[in-house]
Amino acid sequence: MNRIPPNSVPDRPRSLSRCVQATIGLGSILVIFLAVGWAAEDSRSPAERVGASASLAEGGQPSGRSSYDLALYEAEVRRMRGGESYYVAAAAELPARGYPTKSVFNWRQPLPMALIAALPRPDHARVLLGILGAIILLLGYGAVRSTPELSPAAWAWVVLTALSLLPGIMPKLYYSSELWAGNLILLSLLLASTGRTLPAVFAGTAALFFREPALPYCLAAAAAAWMLGRRREFAAWSAGLFVWGAFFAWHAAQVTAHTPPDAAACRGWLCGGGIDFVLSTAQMHFILVLLPRWAAVVYFALAAVGFVGCKSELGRRAAAAFAAYVAFFAVVGQPFNQYWGQLWAPLLCLGVTRSLALGLRFGGGMLPIARRFPPFSRRLSGAKGSA
């Protein structure tokens, strides 16, 4: 009897395929209704949308607190370059700029600021993000080209991902820890899909040290490793999560030591924004901030459809991360936290790429069918004869 290798996926029965198609159809109808309702709330004029993109290019954020957060991080780095520790700098700048400091989650982890402060010039961080983006594009193009379910639209992946990574080389945006984490998440995903387990775990854990909301990706990666039967990879992810957990406990202790008893508190992050907040984070692609909200809904729908039924390792890992972030953003995040979408903006490009690849294959598959019909047959044969 032939044995199925542990990492292979047996062909799904036809009934399951029909069930998936029905689910996609119903989901598409739901997304259309959501798109109509959500887009109707978009009262911004085209000029205001262009202004939002211009704010992004100048170092701002197209929602909520705009460039205030980036100005805070710049001031913290300036103090650190003057000899202060991160916690001393943050303890001085946060209340001075009206930020609450009671919760540890109002304080960024020190790694992004420490890295930028250690460079000869802060804007050299743009160079690092540019190099990281180039590595991602080179590695990713090879992985996408070698994945049959993605390869027909490999060119689309390069364009979409390059645009999603573009903000990293713009002025001031290198202070955004979400951008760093989003780059590292995609790098980790690509490394894991090509069998580079330890570098993948290192990149994913590094993303977690840059920004706490990278946790859904790390948990999804660990779960995927367990489900694939890769116990060593699961152990590596578990070790990485343990190290980060120990560091975050130390970080919380430092925050407590630098927080006065009468520090201001803020509302929690368990806001339950649901699909509305999920879609708002999906809009954090460099091009989508220029467009009406319905464009983000269509983009998200293409990504969701693309992640359904993935058979490749890259596709299945990306689908697991996508599902984790949908669940996370549906529950966690205040309305002004839309910029958290920078964490998964590069990830969504894979789902959209697979949808485009499916469309190209469907269009190519329709050509032999068209040859069977007399009107199309005569046109095709005539065109072939004239050639």
C-alpha positions as CSV (number, residue, x, y, z in Angstrom):
1,M,0.0,0.0,0.0
2,N,1.3,3.4,-0.9
3,R,1.8,5.7,2.0
4,I,1.1,9.4,1.9
5,P,4.1,11.5,2.9
6,P,3.5,13.5,6.1
7,N,3.9,16.9,4.4
8,S,1.8,16.2,1.4
9,V,-1.9,17.2,1.1
10,P,-4.2,14.6,-0.5
11,D,-6.6,15.7,-3.2
12,R,-9.8,17.0,-1.9
13,P,-13.0,15.3,-2.8
14,R,-15.2,16.9,-5.4
15,S,-18.0,17.5,-2.9
16,L,-15.6,19.6,-0.7
17,S,-14.6,21.6,-3.8
18,R,-18.2,22.4,-4.5
19,C,-18.6,23.4,-0.8
20,V,-15.7,25.7,-1.1
21,Q,-17.1,27.3,-4.3
22,A,-20.4,27.8,-2.6
23,T,-18.7,29.4,0.4
24,I,-16.8,31.8,-1.9
25,G,-20.0,32.7,-3.7
26,L,-21.8,33.5,-0.5
27,G,-18.8,35.3,0.9
28,S,-18.6,37.4,-2.3
29,I,-22.3,38.5,-1.9
30,L,-21.6,39.4,1.7
31,V,-18.6,41.5,0.7
32,I,-20.6,43.3,-1.9
33,F,-23.2,44.3,0.7
34,L,-20.4,45.4,3.1
35,A,-18.8,47.3,0.3
36,V,-21.9,49.3,-0.4
37,G,-22.5,50.2,3.2
38,W,-18.8,50.9,4.1
39,A,-18.1,52.9,0.9
40,A,-21.2,55.0,1.5
41,E,-19.6,56.3,4.7
42,D,-16.6,57.6,2.8
43,S,-17.3,61.3,2.6
44,R,-13.8,62.3,1.5
45,S,-13.4,64.0,-1.7
46,P,-10.7,62.9,-4.2
47,A,-8.6,65.9,-3.2
48,E,-8.8,64.8,0.4
49,R,-7.7,61.2,-0.5
50,V,-4.8,62.6,-2.4
51,G,-4.0,64.7,0.6
52,A,-4.0,61.6,2.8
53,S,-1.5,60.0,0.4
54,A,0.7,63.1,0.5
55,S,0.6,63.0,4.2
56,L,1.9,59.4,4.1
57,A,4.7,60.4,1.7
58,E,5.7,63.3,4.0
59,G,5.9,61.0,7.0
60,G,2.4,61.2,8.4
61,Q,-0.2,58.5,8.7
62,P,-3.5,58.8,6.8
63,S,-5.7,58.3,9.8
64,G,-6.1,59.1,13.5
65,R,-3.1,60.7,15.1
66,S,-1.5,61.6,11.7
67,S,2.2,62.4,12.2
68,Y,2.1,62.9,16.0
69,D,3.3,59.3,16.7
70,L,6.2,59.7,14.3
71,A,7.2,63.1,15.8
72,L,7.2,61.4,19.2
73,Y,9.5,58.6,18.1
74,E,11.8,61.2,16.4
75,A,12.0,63.1,19.7
76,E,12.8,59.9,21.6
77,V,15.6,59.0,19.2
78,R,17.0,62.5,19.5
79,R,17.2,62.1,23.3
80,M,18.7,58.7,23.0
81,R,21.4,60.0,20.7
82,G,22.1,62.6,23.4
83,G,22.8,59.8,25.9
84,E,19.5,59.1,27.6
85,S,18.1,55.6,27.8
86,Y,14.9,54.7,25.9
87,Y,12.7,54.5,29.0
88,V,14.0,57.9,30.3
89,A,13.3,59.5,26.9
90,A,9.9,57.9,26.6
91,A,8.9,58.9,30.2
92,A,9.7,62.5,29.4
93,E,8.1,62.7,25.9
94,L,4.9,60.7,26.3
95,P,3.2,62.8,28.9
96,A,4.6,66.0,27.5
97,R,2.8,65.3,24.2
98,G,-0.5,64.2,25.9
99,Y,-0.1,60.5,25.6
100,P,-1.3,58.3,28.5
101,T,1.4,56.2,30.1
102,K,-0.5,53.9,32.5
103,S,-0.6,50.9,30.2
104,V,2.6,49.1,29.0
105,F,1.0,49.1,25.5
106,N,1.3,52.9,25.3
107,W,5.1,52.4,25.3
108,R,6.8,51.0,22.3
109,Q,9.4,48.3,22.8
110,P,12.9,49.8,22.7
111,L,14.3,47.9,19.8
112,P,13.1,50.2,16.9
113,M,14.3,53.4,18.6
114,A,17.6,51.8,19.8
115,L,18.4,50.6,16.3
116,I,17.7,54.0,14.7
117,A,19.6,55.8,17.5
118,A,22.6,53.6,17.0
119,L,23.0,54.5,13.3
120,P,25.3,57.3,12.2
121,R,22.3,59.2,11.0
122,P,18.6,58.4,11.7
123,D,17.7,58.5,8.0
124,H,20.1,55.7,7.3
125,A,17.3,53.5,8.5
126,R,15.7,54.1,5.1
127,V,18.7,52.4,3.6
128,L,18.2,49.4,5.8
129,L,14.5,49.1,5.0
130,G,15.4,49.5,1.3
131,I,17.9,46.6,1.5
132,L,15.4,44.5,3.4
133,G,12.7,45.3,0.8
134,A,15.1,44.3,-2.1
135,I,15.9,41.0,-0.4
136,I,12.2,40.3,0.0
137,L,11.5,41.0,-3.6
138,L,14.3,38.9,-4.9
139,L,13.6,36.0,-2.6
140,G,9.8,36.3,-3.0
141,Y,10.0,36.4,-6.8
142,G,11.8,33.1,-6.9
143,A,9.3,31.5,-4.4
144,V,6.3,32.8,-6.3
145,R,7.7,31.8,-9.7
146,S,8.3,28.2,-8.4
147,T,4.8,28.0,-6.9
148,P,2.4,26.8,-9.7
149,E,-0.7,28.3,-8.2
150,L,0.9,31.8,-8.1
151,S,3.4,31.7,-11.0
152,P,1.0,33.0,-13.7
153,A,0.7,36.3,-11.9
154,A,4.3,36.6,-10.5
155,W,4.7,40.0,-12.1
156,A,1.6,41.2,-10.2
157,W,3.1,40.1,-6.9
158,V,6.3,42.0,-7.6
159,V,4.4,45.2,-8.4
160,L,1.9,45.0,-5.5
161,T,4.6,44.0,-3.0
162,A,7.0,46.7,-4.1
163,L,4.3,49.3,-3.7
164,S,3.4,48.0,-0.2
165,L,7.0,48.2,0.8
166,L,7.6,51.7,-0.8
167,P,6.7,53.7,2.4
168,G,9.8,52.3,4.1
169,I,12.1,54.4,2.0
170,M,10.1,57.7,2.5
171,P,11.1,60.4,4.9
172,K,10.2,59.8,8.6
173,L,8.3,56.6,8.0
174,Y,11.3,54.5,9.1
175,Y,10.3,55.5,12.6
176,S,7.1,53.3,12.2
177,S,7.7,50.0,14.0
178,E,4.7,48.5,12.1
179,L,6.6,48.9,8.8
180,W,9.6,47.1,10.1
181,A,7.5,44.3,11.5
182,G,5.5,44.0,8.3
183,N,8.7,43.6,6.3
184,L,10.0,41.0,8.7
185,I,6.7,39.0,8.7
186,L,6.8,38.7,4.9
187,L,10.5,37.7,5.0
188,S,9.8,35.1,7.6
189,L,6.9,33.7,5.5
190,L,9.0,33.4,2.4
191,L,11.9,31.8,4.2
192,A,9.6,29.3,5.9
193,S,8.0,28.3,2.6
194,T,11.5,27.6,1.1
195,G,12.6,25.4,3.9
196,R,14.8,27.9,5.7
197,T,13.4,27.2,9.2
198,L,15.8,28.9,11.6
199,P,16.1,32.1,9.5
200,A,12.3,32.2,9.3
201,V,11.8,31.8,13.0
202,F,14.5,34.5,13.6
203,A,12.8,37.0,11.3
204,G,9.3,36.3,12.7
205,T,10.6,36.6,16.3
206,A,12.4,39.8,15.4
207,A,9.1,41.2,14.0
208,L,7.6,40.5,17.5
209,F,10.4,42.5,19.1
210,F,9.6,45.4,16.8
211,R,5.8,45.4,17.4
212,E,3.5,43.3,19.6
213,P,0.8,42.8,17.0
214,A,3.2,40.5,15.1
215,L,2.1,37.9,17.6
216,P,-0.8,36.6,15.5
217,Y,1.7,35.7,12.7
218,C,4.0,33.9,15.1
219,L,1.2,31.9,16.6
220,A,-0.1,31.1,13.1
221,A,3.3,30.0,12.0
222,A,3.7,27.8,15.1
223,A,0.3,26.3,14.5
224,A,1.1,25.6,10.8
225,A,4.4,23.9,11.8
226,W,2.5,21.6,14.2
227,M,-0.2,20.8,11.7
228,L,2.4,19.9,9.1
229,G,4.1,17.6,11.5
230,R,7.3,19.6,11.8
231,R,8.0,19.3,15.5
232,R,11.4,20.8,15.3
233,E,10.1,24.0,13.6
234,F,7.3,24.1,16.2
235,A,9.9,23.8,19.0
236,A,11.9,26.7,17.4
237,W,8.8,28.9,17.3
238,S,8.0,28.0,20.9
239,A,11.5,29.0,21.9
240,G,11.3,32.3,20.1
241,L,7.9,33.1,21.7
242,F,9.4,32.2,25.2
243,V,12.3,34.5,24.7
244,W,10.1,37.3,23.6
245,G,7.7,36.7,26.5
246,A,10.6,36.9,28.9
247,F,11.8,40.1,27.3
248,F,8.3,41.7,27.3
249,A,8.1,40.9,31.1
250,W,11.3,42.8,31.6
251,H,10.0,45.6,29.4
252,A,6.8,45.8,31.4
253,A,8.9,46.0,34.6
254,Q,10.9,48.9,33.2
255,V,7.7,50.7,32.2
256,T,6.3,50.3,35.7
257,A,9.5,51.7,37.2
258,H,9.3,54.8,35.0
259,T,5.5,55.4,35.3
260,P,4.3,57.8,38.1
261,P,1.4,56.6,40.3
262,D,-0.9,59.4,38.9
263,A,-0.2,58.5,35.2
264,A,-3.1,59.0,32.8
265,A,-4.8,55.8,31.6
266,C,-6.6,55.2,28.3
267,R,-9.4,53.0,27.1
268,G,-8.5,49.4,26.3
269,W,-7.7,48.0,22.8
270,L,-10.4,45.2,23.0
271,C,-12.9,47.3,21.0
272,G,-14.5,44.7,18.8
273,G,-14.3,46.8,15.6
274,G,-15.3,43.8,13.5
275,I,-15.2,43.8,9.7
276,D,-15.2,47.6,9.6
277,F,-11.8,47.8,11.4
278,V,-10.5,44.8,9.4
279,L,-11.3,46.6,6.1
280,S,-9.8,49.8,7.4
281,T,-6.5,48.1,8.1
282,A,-6.6,46.5,4.6
283,Q,-6.6,50.0,3.2
284,M,-3.1,50.6,4.4
285,H,-1.5,49.8,1.0
286,F,0.3,52.8,-0.5
287,I,-2.1,52.9,-3.5
288,L,-5.3,52.1,-1.7
289,V,-5.1,55.3,0.5
290,L,-5.5,57.2,-2.8
291,L,-8.7,55.4,-3.7
292,P,-12.3,55.3,-2.3
293,R,-13.0,52.8,0.4
294,W,-14.8,50.4,-1.9
295,A,-11.5,49.8,-3.6
296,A,-10.1,48.4,-0.3
297,V,-13.1,46.2,0.0
298,V,-12.5,44.7,-3.5
299,Y,-8.8,44.3,-2.7
300,F,-9.6,42.5,0.5
301,A,-12.1,40.3,-1.2
302,L,-9.6,39.3,-3.9
303,A,-7.1,38.5,-1.1
304,A,-9.7,36.4,0.8
305,V,-10.7,34.5,-2.3
306,G,-7.1,33.9,-3.2
307,F,-6.3,32.3,0.2
308,V,-9.2,29.8,-0.1
309,G,-8.0,26.3,-1.0
310,C,-4.3,27.0,-1.3
311,K,-2.3,23.8,-1.9
312,S,1.3,25.1,-1.8
313,E,3.2,25.5,1.4
314,L,3.6,29.2,0.7
315,G,-0.2,29.6,0.1
316,R,-1.2,27.6,3.2
317,R,1.2,29.4,5.5
318,A,0.0,32.8,4.1
319,A,-3.7,31.7,4.5
320,A,-3.1,30.8,8.1
321,A,-1.5,34.2,8.8
322,F,-4.4,35.9,7.0
323,A,-7.0,34.1,9.1
324,A,-5.1,35.0,12.3
325,Y,-5.0,38.7,11.4
326,V,-8.7,38.8,10.4
327,A,-9.6,37.3,13.8
328,F,-7.2,39.6,15.6
329,F,-8.2,42.9,13.9
330,A,-11.9,42.0,14.4
331,V,-11.4,42.1,18.1
332,V,-8.3,44.2,18.9
333,G,-7.7,47.8,17.9
334,Q,-9.1,51.3,18.3
335,P,-10.3,53.2,15.3
336,F,-7.2,55.3,15.1
337,N,-5.0,52.1,15.0
338,Q,-5.8,51.8,11.3
339,Y,-2.0,52.1,10.6
340,W,-1.6,48.6,12.1
341,G,-2.5,47.5,8.6
342,Q,1.1,48.0,7.7
343,L,1.7,44.7,9.5
344,W,-0.2,42.7,6.9
345,A,-0.3,44.9,3.8
346,P,2.6,42.9,2.2
347,L,0.8,39.6,3.2
348,L,-2.4,40.5,1.4
349,C,-0.5,40.8,-1.9
350,L,-0.1,37.1,-1.9
351,G,-3.8,36.5,-1.8
352,V,-4.5,39.0,-4.5
353,T,-1.8,37.5,-6.6
354,R,-3.4,34.0,-6.4
355,S,-6.8,35.5,-7.4
356,L,-5.2,37.1,-10.4
357,A,-3.5,33.8,-11.2
358,L,-6.8,31.9,-11.0
359,G,-8.4,34.5,-13.3
360,L,-5.6,34.2,-15.9
361,R,-5.9,30.4,-15.8
362,F,-9.7,30.6,-16.1
363,G,-9.4,32.9,-19.1
364,G,-6.8,30.7,-20.7
365,G,-9.0,27.6,-20.1
366,M,-11.9,29.3,-21.8
367,L,-10.1,29.5,-25.2
368,P,-10.4,25.7,-26.0
369,I,-14.0,25.9,-25.1
370,A,-14.6,28.9,-27.4
371,R,-13.1,26.9,-30.3
372,R,-16.0,24.5,-30.2
373,F,-18.6,27.1,-31.0
374,P,-18.9,27.8,-34.8
375,P,-18.8,31.7,-34.6
376,F,-15.7,31.7,-32.5
377,S,-14.2,28.7,-34.4
378,R,-14.5,30.5,-37.7
379,R,-12.9,33.7,-36.3
380,L,-10.1,31.8,-34.6
381,S,-9.4,29.7,-37.7
382,G,-9.6,32.8,-39.9
383,A,-7.2,34.7,-37.7
384,K,-4.8,31.7,-37.7
385,G,-5.0,31.4,-41.5
386,S,-4.3,35.1,-42.1
387,A,-1.3,34.9,-39.9
